[in-house]
Amino acid sequence: MPSFSLPGTSIGTGEAEQYLIARAEGESRSKASKCFAACGLAEFYPKQLERMFHKAITAGKALFADHGKAELSGIDWIESVCETRNQPLYRLNKFSLEQGVNSVCFNRCTILIFREKNVSSGSSHNRVSSGLEIELLDSS
């Protein structure tokens, strides 16, 4: 997925990151959402974006409990995990993939965890020929 694409939204990654960083820095929702004006989005959209972001952060904290500072939230938590505030959504999704998990930010799919699996040649019930096991986690 290219860095400018943000699944499940009507905006690009850059616009979402600009809005979420502005909110993390204390701007009001109406002031921070001015970047959405050209996109023709509904008035309720910024709040919906914040809910989707909160859900992504909650999933990320659960999946990556050994990374970042648990007491932080939102953009600050992503910065503690990825060690940068630059492109937080893209970087967290990239970090997720590096950890063997599909992207967690604004993903339309259930969370998938990719794990190496020992494949024994003696098992006729082994349907995983690639050596990867996929575990589905309910994202709701």
N, CA, C and O atoms as CSV, one atom per row, in Angstrom:
chain,resi,resn,atom,element,x,y,z
A,1,MET,N,N,0.849,-1.168,0.000
A,1,MET,CA,C,0.000,0.000,0.000
A,1,MET,C,C,0.898,1.236,0.000
A,1,MET,O,O,1.826,1.311,0.805
A,2,PRO,N,N,0.648,2.197,-0.874
A,2,PRO,CA,C,1.477,3.396,-0.883
A,2,PRO,C,C,1.265,4.236,0.373
A,2,PRO,O,O,0.217,4.154,1.014
A,3,SER,N,N,2.260,5.037,0.717
A,3,SER,CA,C,2.195,5.815,1.954
A,3,SER,C,C,1.086,6.850,1.944
A,3,SER,O,O,0.658,7.287,3.012
A,4,PHE,N,N,0.601,7.264,0.766
A,4,PHE,CA,C,-0.436,8.294,0.700
A,4,PHE,C,C,-1.844,7.738,0.831
A,4,PHE,O,O,-2.796,8.508,0.964
A,5,SER,N,N,-1.999,6.421,0.795
A,5,SER,CA,C,-3.309,5.788,0.820
A,5,SER,C,C,-3.725,5.481,2.256
A,5,SER,O,O,-2.917,5.014,3.059
A,6,LEU,N,N,-4.975,5.744,2.566
A,6,LEU,CA,C,-5.493,5.460,3.900
A,6,LEU,C,C,-6.807,4.704,3.764
A,6,LEU,O,O,-7.858,5.322,3.590
A,7,PRO,N,N,-6.764,3.367,3.842
A,7,PRO,CA,C,-7.973,2.551,3.652
A,7,PRO,C,C,-9.086,2.930,4.619
A,7,PRO,O,O,-8.827,3.325,5.756
A,8,GLY,N,N,-10.304,2.809,4.166
A,8,GLY,CA,C,-11.458,3.036,5.013
A,8,GLY,C,C,-11.760,4.503,5.262
A,8,GLY,O,O,-12.597,4.826,6.106
A,9,THR,N,N,-11.088,5.403,4.538
A,9,THR,CA,C,-11.342,6.834,4.715
A,9,THR,C,C,-11.573,7.488,3.367
A,9,THR,O,O,-11.343,6.885,2.319
A,10,SER,N,N,-12.028,8.722,3.408
A,10,SER,CA,C,-12.238,9.500,2.185
A,10,SER,C,C,-11.113,10.503,1.977
A,10,SER,O,O,-11.226,11.404,1.146
A,11,ILE,N,N,-10.038,10.349,2.722
A,11,ILE,CA,C,-8.915,11.281,2.649
A,11,ILE,C,C,-7.619,10.486,2.519
A,11,ILE,O,O,-7.618,9.260,2.628
A,12,GLY,N,N,-6.542,11.181,2.288
A,12,GLY,CA,C,-5.247,10.542,2.209
A,12,GLY,C,C,-4.554,10.514,3.563
A,12,GLY,O,O,-5.010,11.137,4.521
A,13,THR,N,N,-3.466,9.798,3.627
A,13,THR,CA,C,-2.695,9.682,4.864
A,13,THR,C,C,-2.221,11.047,5.346
A,13,THR,O,O,-2.288,11.344,6.538
A,14,GLY,N,N,-1.742,11.877,4.423
A,14,GLY,CA,C,-1.223,13.199,4.789
A,14,GLY,C,C,-2.249,14.067,5.497
A,14,GLY,O,O,-1.941,14.699,6.508
A,15,GLU,N,N,-3.459,14.102,4.974
A,15,GLU,CA,C,-4.521,14.904,5.592
A,15,GLU,C,C,-4.889,14.371,6.973
A,15,GLU,O,O,-5.061,15.138,7.920
A,16,ALA,N,N,-5.005,13.054,7.075
A,16,ALA,CA,C,-5.344,12.456,8.370
A,16,ALA,C,C,-4.246,12.730,9.391
A,16,ALA,O,O,-4.531,13.086,10.534
A,17,GLU,N,N,-2.995,12.565,8.982
A,17,GLU,CA,C,-1.878,12.811,9.904
A,17,GLU,C,C,-1.825,14.277,10.319
A,17,GLU,O,O,-1.592,14.585,11.488
A,18,GLN,N,N,-2.039,15.170,9.374
A,18,GLN,CA,C,-2.041,16.601,9.690
A,18,GLN,C,C,-3.111,16.907,10.739
A,18,GLN,O,O,-2.850,17.624,11.705
A,19,TYR,N,N,-4.300,16.368,10.549
A,19,TYR,CA,C,-5.391,16.588,11.487
A,19,TYR,C,C,-5.068,15.994,12.864
A,19,TYR,O,O,-5.203,16.671,13.883
A,20,LEU,N,N,-4.644,14.738,12.888
A,20,LEU,CA,C,-4.394,14.061,14.166
A,20,LEU,C,C,-3.231,14.677,14.932
A,20,LEU,O,O,-3.274,14.747,16.161
A,21,ILE,N,N,-2.198,15.123,14.234
A,21,ILE,CA,C,-1.079,15.796,14.906
A,21,ILE,C,C,-1.544,17.134,15.475
A,21,ILE,O,O,-1.189,17.487,16.600
A,22,ALA,N,N,-2.330,17.875,14.707
A,22,ALA,CA,C,-2.863,19.151,15.200
A,22,ALA,C,C,-3.699,18.940,16.462
A,22,ALA,O,O,-3.585,19.701,17.423
A,23,ARG,N,N,-4.533,17.910,16.454
A,23,ARG,CA,C,-5.348,17.613,17.646
A,23,ARG,C,C,-4.465,17.224,18.831
A,23,ARG,O,O,-4.727,17.625,19.965
A,24,ALA,N,N,-3.414,16.437,18.560
A,24,ALA,CA,C,-2.495,16.023,19.637
A,24,ALA,C,C,-1.763,17.231,20.218
A,24,ALA,O,O,-1.371,17.219,21.384
A,25,GLU,N,N,-1.580,18.265,19.412
A,25,GLU,CA,C,-0.900,19.472,19.873
A,25,GLU,C,C,-1.862,20.487,20.466
A,25,GLU,O,O,-1.473,21.618,20.756
A,26,GLY,N,N,-3.125,20.089,20.648
A,26,GLY,CA,C,-4.086,20.909,21.378
A,26,GLY,C,C,-5.013,21.769,20.550
A,26,GLY,O,O,-5.784,22.543,21.117
A,27,GLU,N,N,-4.973,21.668,19.231
A,27,GLU,CA,C,-5.894,22.460,18.415
A,27,GLU,C,C,-7.309,21.929,18.557
A,27,GLU,O,O,-7.521,20.738,18.787
A,28,SER,N,N,-8.272,22.825,18.419
A,28,SER,CA,C,-9.672,22.407,18.474
A,28,SER,C,C,-9.998,21.567,17.248
A,28,SER,O,O,-9.292,21.613,16.241
A,29,ARG,N,N,-11.069,20.807,17.349
A,29,ARG,CA,C,-11.484,19.959,16.234
A,29,ARG,C,C,-11.803,20.813,15.006
A,29,ARG,O,O,-11.421,20.459,13.891
A,30,SER,N,N,-12.502,21.935,15.202
A,30,SER,CA,C,-12.872,22.758,14.048
A,30,SER,C,C,-11.649,23.394,13.390
A,30,SER,O,O,-11.589,23.478,12.163
A,31,LYS,N,N,-10.691,23.835,14.167
A,31,LYS,CA,C,-9.490,24.445,13.589
A,31,LYS,C,C,-8.626,23.385,12.893
A,31,LYS,O,O,-8.134,23.617,11.788
A,32,ALA,N,N,-8.444,22.240,13.524
A,32,ALA,CA,C,-7.622,21.176,12.952
A,32,ALA,C,C,-8.240,20.604,11.682
A,32,ALA,O,O,-7.517,20.149,10.796
A,33,SER,N,N,-9.570,20.620,11.583
A,33,SER,CA,C,-10.243,20.004,10.433
A,33,SER,C,C,-10.322,20.928,9.223
A,33,SER,O,O,-10.911,20.552,8.209
A,34,LYS,N,N,-9.753,22.106,9.299
A,34,LYS,CA,C,-9.741,23.001,8.135
A,34,LYS,C,C,-9.043,22.349,6.945
A,34,LYS,O,O,-9.333,22.681,5.795
A,35,CYS,N,N,-8.118,21.415,7.218
A,35,CYS,CA,C,-7.426,20.713,6.128
A,35,CYS,C,C,-8.375,19.811,5.343
A,35,CYS,O,O,-8.016,19.342,4.263
A,36,PHE,N,N,-9.580,19.557,5.861
A,36,PHE,CA,C,-10.554,18.712,5.170
A,36,PHE,C,C,-11.507,19.523,4.295
A,36,PHE,O,O,-12.302,18.944,3.555
A,37,ALA,N,N,-11.441,20.834,4.365
A,37,ALA,CA,C,-12.401,21.691,3.663
A,37,ALA,C,C,-12.458,21.389,2.169
A,37,ALA,O,O,-13.543,21.310,1.594
A,38,ALA,N,N,-11.311,21.223,1.544
A,38,ALA,CA,C,-11.279,20.972,0.102
A,38,ALA,C,C,-11.781,19.574,-0.265
A,38,ALA,O,O,-12.097,19.312,-1.426
A,39,CYS,N,N,-11.853,18.685,0.716
A,39,CYS,CA,C,-12.285,17.303,0.451
A,39,CYS,C,C,-13.796,17.158,0.445
A,39,CYS,O,O,-14.305,16.115,0.035
A,40,GLY,N,N,-14.529,18.172,0.887
A,40,GLY,CA,C,-15.987,18.118,0.913
A,40,GLY,C,C,-16.544,17.117,1.898
A,40,GLY,O,O,-17.568,16.488,1.633
A,41,LEU,N,N,-15.879,16.960,3.039
A,41,LEU,CA,C,-16.308,15.970,4.027
A,41,LEU,C,C,-17.401,16.524,4.941
A,41,LEU,O,O,-17.482,17.731,5.169
A,42,ALA,N,N,-18.227,15.638,5.452
A,42,ALA,CA,C,-19.303,16.022,6.360
A,42,ALA,C,C,-18.736,16.578,7.658
A,42,ALA,O,O,-17.598,16.289,8.027
A,43,GLU,N,N,-19.527,17.363,8.329
A,43,GLU,CA,C,-19.117,18.009,9.575
A,43,GLU,C,C,-18.746,17.000,10.663
A,43,GLU,O,O,-17.888,17.284,11.499
A,44,PHE,N,N,-19.379,15.831,10.661
A,44,PHE,CA,C,-19.113,14.815,11.682
A,44,PHE,C,C,-17.837,14.018,11.403
A,44,PHE,O,O,-17.388,13.259,12.262
A,45,TYR,N,N,-17.247,14.179,10.214
A,45,TYR,CA,C,-16.125,13.343,9.816
A,45,TYR,C,C,-14.929,13.400,10.768
A,45,TYR,O,O,-14.374,12.348,11.086
A,46,PRO,N,N,-14.506,14.579,11.239
A,46,PRO,CA,C,-13.343,14.600,12.147
A,46,PRO,C,C,-13.534,13.734,13.395
A,46,PRO,O,O,-12.606,13.048,13.823
A,47,LYS,N,N,-14.716,13.765,13.967
A,47,LYS,CA,C,-14.979,12.939,15.152
A,47,LYS,C,C,-14.926,11.458,14.786
A,47,LYS,O,O,-14.417,10.645,15.558
A,48,GLN,N,N,-15.448,11.108,13.615
A,48,GLN,CA,C,-15.397,9.724,13.146
A,48,GLN,C,C,-13.945,9.292,12.940
A,48,GLN,O,O,-13.580,8.170,13.291
A,49,LEU,N,N,-13.125,10.161,12.381
A,49,LEU,CA,C,-11.709,9.867,12.175
A,49,LEU,C,C,-11.016,9.626,13.511
A,49,LEU,O,O,-10.198,8.715,13.638
A,50,GLU,N,N,-11.345,10.445,14.504
A,50,GLU,CA,C,-10.758,10.267,15.835
A,50,GLU,C,C,-11.154,8.928,16.446
A,50,GLU,O,O,-10.336,8.280,17.099
A,51,ARG,N,N,-12.391,8.514,16.243
A,51,ARG,CA,C,-12.835,7.200,16.756
A,51,ARG,C,C,-12.067,6.063,16.086
A,51,ARG,O,O,-11.629,5.126,16.754
A,52,MET,N,N,-11.905,6.148,14.764
A,52,MET,CA,C,-11.160,5.111,14.036
A,52,MET,C,C,-9.704,5.084,14.510
A,52,MET,O,O,-9.110,4.015,14.651
A,53,PHE,N,N,-9.145,6.254,14.749
A,53,PHE,CA,C,-7.765,6.348,15.216
A,53,PHE,C,C,-7.628,5.740,16.610
A,53,PHE,O,O,-6.683,4.997,16.873
A,54,HIS,N,N,-8.565,6.051,17.499
A,54,HIS,CA,C,-8.546,5.487,18.857
A,54,HIS,C,C,-8.613,3.961,18.806
A,54,HIS,O,O,-7.913,3.278,19.553
A,55,LYS,N,N,-9.449,3.437,17.930
A,55,LYS,CA,C,-9.576,1.981,17.775
A,55,LYS,C,C,-8.246,1.381,17.296
A,55,LYS,O,O,-7.831,0.323,17.769
A,56,ALA,N,N,-7.586,2.063,16.358
A,56,ALA,CA,C,-6.295,1.584,15.854
A,56,ALA,C,C,-5.234,1.594,16.946
A,56,ALA,O,O,-4.444,0.655,17.053
A,57,ILE,N,N,-5.210,2.646,17.754
A,57,ILE,CA,C,-4.228,2.745,18.835
A,57,ILE,C,C,-4.492,1.675,19.888
A,57,ILE,O,O,-3.551,1.072,20.403
A,58,THR,N,N,-5.745,1.434,20.211
A,58,THR,CA,C,-6.096,0.390,21.179
A,58,THR,C,C,-5.615,-0.974,20.678
A,58,THR,O,O,-5.050,-1.752,21.446
A,59,ALA,N,N,-5.836,-1.263,19.400
A,59,ALA,CA,C,-5.371,-2.532,18.820
A,59,ALA,C,C,-3.845,-2.585,18.838
A,59,ALA,O,O,-3.263,-3.613,19.183
A,60,GLY,N,N,-3.202,-1.490,18.470
A,60,GLY,CA,C,-1.737,-1.446,18.466
A,60,GLY,C,C,-1.147,-1.672,19.834
A,60,GLY,O,O,-0.168,-2.406,19.973
A,61,LYS,N,N,-1.718,-1.057,20.845
A,61,LYS,CA,C,-1.216,-1.228,22.217
A,61,LYS,C,C,-1.397,-2.674,22.684
A,61,LYS,O,O,-0.550,-3.204,23.402
A,62,ALA,N,N,-2.475,-3.299,22.287
A,62,ALA,CA,C,-2.705,-4.700,22.667
A,62,ALA,C,C,-1.729,-5.624,21.944
A,62,ALA,O,O,-1.187,-6.554,22.540
A,63,LEU,N,N,-1.512,-5.364,20.670
A,63,LEU,CA,C,-0.627,-6.215,19.875
A,63,LEU,C,C,0.847,-6.015,20.201
A,63,LEU,O,O,1.633,-6.961,20.156
A,64,PHE,N,N,1.216,-4.787,20.529
A,64,PHE,CA,C,2.623,-4.452,20.734
A,64,PHE,C,C,2.863,-3.962,22.162
A,64,PHE,O,O,3.467,-2.911,22.377
A,65,ALA,N,N,2.387,-4.729,23.118
A,65,ALA,CA,C,2.478,-4.351,24.530
A,65,ALA,C,C,3.918,-4.155,24.988
A,65,ALA,O,O,4.159,-3.411,25.939
A,66,ASP,N,N,4.867,-4.796,24.344
A,66,ASP,CA,C,6.273,-4.677,24.725
A,66,ASP,C,C,6.961,-3.490,24.062
A,66,ASP,O,O,8.161,-3.291,24.252
A,67,HIS,N,N,6.233,-2.709,23.297
A,67,HIS,CA,C,6.805,-1.573,22.588
A,67,HIS,C,C,6.109,-0.284,23.031
A,67,HIS,O,O,4.921,-0.289,23.355
A,68,GLY,N,N,6.839,0.787,23.040
A,68,GLY,CA,C,6.257,2.081,23.363
A,68,GLY,C,C,5.960,2.232,24.839
A,68,GLY,O,O,6.175,1.324,25.641
A,69,LYS,N,N,5.463,3.397,25.166
A,69,LYS,CA,C,5.117,3.731,26.553
A,69,LYS,C,C,3.608,3.614,26.724
A,69,LYS,O,O,2.845,4.397,26.157
A,70,ALA,N,N,3.191,2.641,27.502
A,70,ALA,CA,C,1.764,2.327,27.660
A,70,ALA,C,C,0.954,3.500,28.191
A,70,ALA,O,O,-0.239,3.599,27.904
A,71,GLU,N,N,1.579,4.396,28.965
A,71,GLU,CA,C,0.841,5.521,29.549
A,71,GLU,C,C,0.498,6.596,28.516
A,71,GLU,O,O,-0.325,7.471,28.783
A,72,LEU,N,N,1.122,6.534,27.342
A,72,LEU,CA,C,0.848,7.506,26.291
A,72,LEU,C,C,-0.329,7.046,25.433
A,72,LEU,O,O,-0.715,5.877,25.469
A,73,SER,N,N,-0.886,7.965,24.673
A,73,SER,CA,C,-1.971,7.603,23.764
A,73,SER,C,C,-1.793,8.338,22.444
A,73,SER,O,O,-1.006,9.278,22.340
A,74,GLY,N,N,-2.531,7.898,21.450
A,74,GLY,CA,C,-2.563,8.563,20.161
A,74,GLY,C,C,-1.207,8.726,19.500
A,74,GLY,O,O,-0.377,7.816,19.521
A,75,ILE,N,N,-0.991,9.898,18.911
A,75,ILE,CA,C,0.243,10.216,18.198
A,75,ILE,C,C,1.452,10.067,19.114
A,75,ILE,O,O,2.512,9.623,18.674
A,76,ASP,N,N,1.301,10.433,20.380
A,76,ASP,CA,C,2.416,10.319,21.323
A,76,ASP,C,C,2.840,8.859,21.505
A,76,ASP,O,O,4.032,8.562,21.584
A,77,TRP,N,N,1.863,7.948,21.571
A,77,TRP,CA,C,2.208,6.526,21.699
A,77,TRP,C,C,2.923,6.045,20.439
A,77,TRP,O,O,3.919,5.326,20.525
A,78,ILE,N,N,2.417,6.439,19.268
A,78,ILE,CA,C,3.072,6.037,18.019
A,78,ILE,C,C,4.516,6.538,18.001
A,78,ILE,O,O,5.425,5.809,17.604
A,79,GLU,N,N,4.723,7.768,18.425
A,79,GLU,CA,C,6.081,8.322,18.468
A,79,GLU,C,C,6.980,7.500,19.389
A,79,GLU,O,O,8.153,7.289,19.082
A,80,SER,N,N,6.444,7.038,20.506
A,80,SER,CA,C,7.247,6.223,21.431
A,80,SER,C,C,7.583,4.851,20.849
A,80,SER,O,O,8.595,4.253,21.215
A,81,VAL,N,N,6.750,4.356,19.954
A,81,VAL,CA,C,6.998,3.064,19.313
A,81,VAL,C,C,7.941,3.215,18.118
A,81,VAL,O,O,8.895,2.452,17.965
A,82,CYS,N,N,7.663,4.196,17.287
A,82,CYS,CA,C,8.372,4.357,16.002
A,82,CYS,C,C,9.537,5.342,16.082
A,82,CYS,O,O,10.281,5.513,15.115
A,83,GLU,N,N,9.689,5.977,17.215
A,83,GLU,CA,C,10.788,6.912,17.469
A,83,GLU,C,C,10.803,8.117,16.536
A,83,GLU,O,O,11.856,8.707,16.296
A,84,THR,N,N,9.641,8.480,16.013
A,84,THR,CA,C,9.511,9.686,15.200
A,84,THR,C,C,8.052,10.124,15.195
A,84,THR,O,O,7.143,9.306,15.339
A,85,ARG,N,N,7.844,11.417,15.028
A,85,ARG,CA,C,6.491,11.962,14.909
A,85,ARG,C,C,6.149,12.181,13.429
A,85,ARG,O,O,5.024,12.550,13.089
A,86,ASN,N,N,7.117,11.954,12.575
A,86,ASN,CA,C,6.957,12.131,11.146
A,86,ASN,C,C,6.188,10.946,10.547
A,86,ASN,O,O,6.554,9.796,10.790
A,87,GLN,N,N,5.147,11.202,9.783
A,87,GLN,CA,C,4.309,10.185,9.142
A,87,GLN,C,C,3.860,9.094,10.119
A,87,GLN,O,O,4.129,7.916,9.880
A,88,PRO,N,N,3.188,9.457,11.205
A,88,PRO,CA,C,2.863,8.469,12.249
A,88,PRO,C,C,2.004,7.294,11.795
A,88,PRO,O,O,2.267,6.162,12.201
A,89,LEU,N,N,0.993,7.522,10.971
A,89,LEU,CA,C,0.125,6.420,10.545
A,89,LEU,C,C,0.873,5.457,9.637
A,89,LEU,O,O,0.798,4.239,9.803
A,90,TYR,N,N,1.582,6.010,8.693
A,90,TYR,CA,C,2.384,5.184,7.787
A,90,TYR,C,C,3.435,4.401,8.568
A,90,TYR,O,O,3.619,3.206,8.337
A,91,ARG,N,N,4.116,5.062,9.479
A,91,ARG,CA,C,5.195,4.401,10.232
A,91,ARG,C,C,4.660,3.309,11.147
A,91,ARG,O,O,5.294,2.264,11.292
A,92,LEU,N,N,3.491,3.534,11.775
A,92,LEU,CA,C,2.923,2.483,12.622
A,92,LEU,C,C,2.493,1.293,11.777
A,92,LEU,O,O,2.687,0.148,12.187
A,93,ASN,N,N,1.918,1.538,10.612
A,93,ASN,CA,C,1.539,0.433,9.729
A,93,ASN,C,C,2.775,-0.324,9.259
A,93,ASN,O,O,2.760,-1.552,9.188
A,94,LYS,N,N,3.827,0.388,8.942
A,94,LYS,CA,C,5.078,-0.256,8.525
A,94,LYS,C,C,5.663,-1.066,9.689
A,94,LYS,O,O,6.125,-2.190,9.493
A,95,PHE,N,N,5.642,-0.494,10.900
A,95,PHE,CA,C,6.108,-1.201,12.092
A,95,PHE,C,C,5.303,-2.486,12.291
A,95,PHE,O,O,5.867,-3.535,12.602
A,96,SER,N,N,3.984,-2.400,12.109
A,96,SER,CA,C,3.112,-3.577,12.254
A,96,SER,C,C,3.560,-4.689,11.324
A,96,SER,O,O,3.682,-5.841,11.740
A,97,LEU,N,N,3.804,-4.353,10.077
A,97,LEU,CA,C,4.238,-5.356,9.105
A,97,LEU,C,C,5.578,-5.958,9.498
A,97,LEU,O,O,5.790,-7.160,9.333
A,98,GLU,N,N,6.480,-5.139,10.015
A,98,GLU,CA,C,7.781,-5.639,10.461
A,98,GLU,C,C,7.644,-6.595,11.640
A,98,GLU,O,O,8.507,-7.446,11.855
A,99,GLN,N,N,6.562,-6.457,12.406
A,99,GLN,CA,C,6.312,-7.319,13.563
A,99,GLN,C,C,5.493,-8.554,13.194
A,99,GLN,O,O,5.170,-9.364,14.062
A,100,GLY,N,N,5.157,-8.702,11.915
A,100,GLY,CA,C,4.389,-9.872,11.475
A,100,GLY,C,C,2.895,-9.707,11.619
A,100,GLY,O,O,2.166,-10.692,11.732
A,101,VAL,N,N,2.424,-8.454,11.615
A,101,VAL,CA,C,0.997,-8.156,11.751
A,101,VAL,C,C,0.623,-7.243,10.593
A,101,VAL,O,O,1.399,-6.359,10.227
A,102,ASN,N,N,-0.568,-7.447,10.004
A,102,ASN,CA,C,-0.966,-6.510,8.959
A,102,ASN,C,C,-1.182,-5.127,9.577
A,102,ASN,O,O,-1.245,-4.995,10.799
A,103,SER,N,N,-1.291,-4.123,8.753
A,103,SER,CA,C,-1.375,-2.751,9.257
A,103,SER,C,C,-2.574,-2.575,10.188
A,103,SER,O,O,-3.646,-3.130,9.949
A,104,VAL,N,N,-2.377,-1.799,11.248
A,104,VAL,CA,C,-3.437,-1.609,12.237
A,104,VAL,C,C,-4.179,-0.289,12.075
A,104,VAL,O,O,-5.318,-0.165,12.525
A,105,CYS,N,N,-3.552,0.701,11.438
A,105,CYS,CA,C,-4.204,2.008,11.279
A,105,CYS,C,C,-5.133,2.017,10.084
A,105,CYS,O,O,-4.699,1.871,8.941
A,106,PHE,N,N,-6.420,2.189,10.358
A,106,PHE,CA,C,-7.429,2.355,9.330
A,106,PHE,C,C,-7.442,1.201,8.335
A,106,PHE,O,O,-7.506,1.397,7.122
A,107,ASN,N,N,-7.381,0.022,8.873
A,107,ASN,CA,C,-7.394,-1.176,8.058
A,107,ASN,C,C,-8.824,-1.687,7.947
A,107,ASN,O,O,-9.547,-1.721,8.943
A,108,ARG,N,N,-9.231,-2.076,6.775
A,108,ARG,CA,C,-10.590,-2.600,6.561
A,108,ARG,C,C,-10.713,-4.062,6.950
A,108,ARG,O,O,-11.817,-4.607,6.986
A,109,CYS,N,N,-9.610,-4.688,7.236
A,109,CYS,CA,C,-9.545,-6.130,7.447
A,109,CYS,C,C,-9.391,-6.458,8.928
A,109,CYS,O,O,-8.914,-5.636,9.711
A,110,THR,N,N,-9.794,-7.645,9.295
A,110,THR,CA,C,-9.509,-8.176,10.617
A,110,THR,C,C,-7.996,-8.238,10.790
A,110,THR,O,O,-7.266,-8.439,9.819
A,111,ILE,N,N,-7.524,-8.066,12.021
A,111,ILE,CA,C,-6.090,-8.130,12.290
A,111,ILE,C,C,-5.586,-9.543,11.989
A,111,ILE,O,O,-6.151,-10.532,12.457
A,112,LEU,N,N,-4.528,-9.616,11.210
A,112,LEU,CA,C,-3.895,-10.885,10.876
A,112,LEU,C,C,-2.503,-10.915,11.481
A,112,LEU,O,O,-1.744,-9.954,11.355
A,113,ILE,N,N,-2.171,-12.007,12.130
A,113,ILE,CA,C,-0.831,-12.178,12.688
A,113,ILE,C,C,-0.159,-13.289,11.906
A,113,ILE,O,O,-0.677,-14.403,11.820
A,114,PHE,N,N,0.990,-12.982,11.341
A,114,PHE,CA,C,1.744,-13.946,10.555
A,114,PHE,C,C,2.867,-14.489,11.424
A,114,PHE,O,O,3.725,-13.729,11.872
A,115,ARG,N,N,2.872,-15.777,11.663
A,115,ARG,CA,C,3.889,-16.394,12.522
A,115,ARG,C,C,4.577,-17.515,11.776
A,115,ARG,O,O,3.959,-18.237,10.993
A,116,GLU,N,N,5.853,-17.647,12.029
A,116,GLU,CA,C,6.582,-18.783,11.475
A,116,GLU,C,C,6.073,-20.038,12.158
A,116,GLU,O,O,5.835,-20.044,13.366
A,117,LYS,N,N,5.908,-21.086,11.395
A,117,LYS,CA,C,5.410,-22.336,11.955
A,117,LYS,C,C,6.335,-23.456,11.492
A,117,LYS,O,O,6.749,-23.512,10.335
A,118,ASN,N,N,6.635,-24.317,12.404
A,118,ASN,CA,C,7.430,-25.485,12.036
A,118,ASN,C,C,6.527,-26.449,11.286
A,118,ASN,O,O,5.505,-26.895,11.806
A,119,VAL,N,N,6.908,-26.758,10.082
A,119,VAL,CA,C,6.116,-27.651,9.250
A,119,VAL,C,C,6.806,-29.001,9.224
A,119,VAL,O,O,7.940,-29.132,8.762
A,120,SER,N,N,6.106,-29.991,9.725
A,120,SER,CA,C,6.697,-31.331,9.700
A,120,SER,C,C,6.249,-32.041,8.434
A,120,SER,O,O,5.084,-31.970,8.045
A,121,SER,N,N,7.163,-32.705,7.817
A,121,SER,CA,C,6.835,-33.382,6.561
A,121,SER,C,C,5.993,-34.628,6.786
A,121,SER,O,O,5.445,-35.178,5.831
A,122,GLY,N,N,5.880,-35.085,8.026
A,122,GLY,CA,C,5.150,-36.309,8.293
A,122,GLY,C,C,3.667,-36.128,8.516
A,122,GLY,O,O,2.951,-37.122,8.645
A,123,SER,N,N,3.174,-34.907,8.567
A,123,SER,CA,C,1.768,-34.673,8.850
A,123,SER,C,C,0.956,-34.561,7.572
A,123,SER,O,O,1.170,-33.656,6.766
A,124,SER,N,N,0.021,-35.489,7.393
A,124,SER,CA,C,-0.831,-35.425,6.213
A,124,SER,C,C,-1.920,-34.367,6.383
A,124,SER,O,O,-2.597,-34.017,5.416
A,125,HIS,N,N,-2.094,-33.856,7.606
A,125,HIS,CA,C,-3.115,-32.852,7.881
A,125,HIS,C,C,-2.569,-31.442,7.768
A,125,HIS,O,O,-3.298,-30.478,8.001
A,126,ASN,N,N,-1.332,-31.308,7.425
A,126,ASN,CA,C,-0.698,-29.999,7.331
A,126,ASN,C,C,-1.124,-29.319,6.035
A,126,ASN,O,O,-0.757,-29.761,4.946
A,127,ARG,N,N,-1.891,-28.258,6.154
A,127,ARG,CA,C,-2.371,-27.549,4.971
A,127,ARG,C,C,-1.595,-26.266,4.741
A,127,ARG,O,O,-1.891,-25.531,3.798
A,128,VAL,N,N,-0.625,-25.982,5.566
A,128,VAL,CA,C,0.177,-24.776,5.428
A,128,VAL,C,C,1.510,-25.173,4.821
A,128,VAL,O,O,2.432,-25.572,5.533
A,129,SER,N,N,1.608,-25.063,3.526
A,129,SER,CA,C,2.825,-25.508,2.851
A,129,SER,C,C,3.912,-24.448,2.861
A,129,SER,O,O,5.078,-24.773,2.636
A,130,SER,N,N,3.567,-23.185,3.115
A,130,SER,CA,C,4.564,-22.120,3.062
A,130,SER,C,C,5.332,-21.971,4.369
A,130,SER,O,O,6.341,-21.267,4.398
A,131,GLY,N,N,4.900,-22.596,5.429
A,131,GLY,CA,C,5.565,-22.455,6.722
A,131,GLY,C,C,5.046,-21.269,7.518
A,131,GLY,O,O,5.582,-20.979,8.588
A,132,LEU,N,N,4.036,-20.580,7.043
A,132,LEU,CA,C,3.453,-19.464,7.776
A,132,LEU,C,C,2.075,-19.857,8.279
A,132,LEU,O,O,1.287,-20.481,7.568
A,133,GLU,N,N,1.810,-19.486,9.489
A,133,GLU,CA,C,0.502,-19.715,10.080
A,133,GLU,C,C,-0.160,-18.360,10.202
A,133,GLU,O,O,0.484,-17.408,10.641
A,134,ILE,N,N,-1.403,-18.241,9.837
A,134,ILE,CA,C,-2.126,-16.978,9.932
A,134,ILE,C,C,-3.165,-17.112,11.023
A,134,ILE,O,O,-3.990,-18.026,11.012
A,135,GLU,N,N,-3.113,-16.184,11.967
A,135,GLU,CA,C,-4.055,-16.170,13.064
A,135,GLU,C,C,-4.963,-14.958,12.877
A,135,GLU,O,O,-4.470,-13.846,12.692
A,136,LEU,N,N,-6.264,-15.152,12.922
A,136,LEU,CA,C,-7.213,-14.053,12.778
A,136,LEU,C,C,-7.624,-13.550,14.145
A,136,LEU,O,O,-7.961,-14.338,15.029
A,137,LEU,N,N,-7.596,-12.235,14.322
A,137,LEU,CA,C,-8.072,-11.624,15.549
A,137,LEU,C,C,-9.250,-10.756,15.192
A,137,LEU,O,O,-9.194,-10.018,14.208
A,138,ASP,N,N,-10.310,-10.822,15.960
A,138,ASP,CA,C,-11.479,-9.996,15.718
A,138,ASP,C,C,-11.128,-8.566,16.058
A,138,ASP,O,O,-10.700,-8.283,17.177
A,139,SER,N,N,-11.303,-7.646,15.103
A,139,SER,CA,C,-10.936,-6.247,15.314
A,139,SER,C,C,-12.058,-5.431,15.932
A,139,SER,O,O,-11.880,-4.237,16.174
A,140,SER,N,N,-13.193,-6.029,16.192
A,140,SER,CA,C,-14.296,-5.244,16.757
A,140,SER,C,C,-14.282,-5.282,18.258
A,140,SER,O,O,-15.139,-4.675,18.900
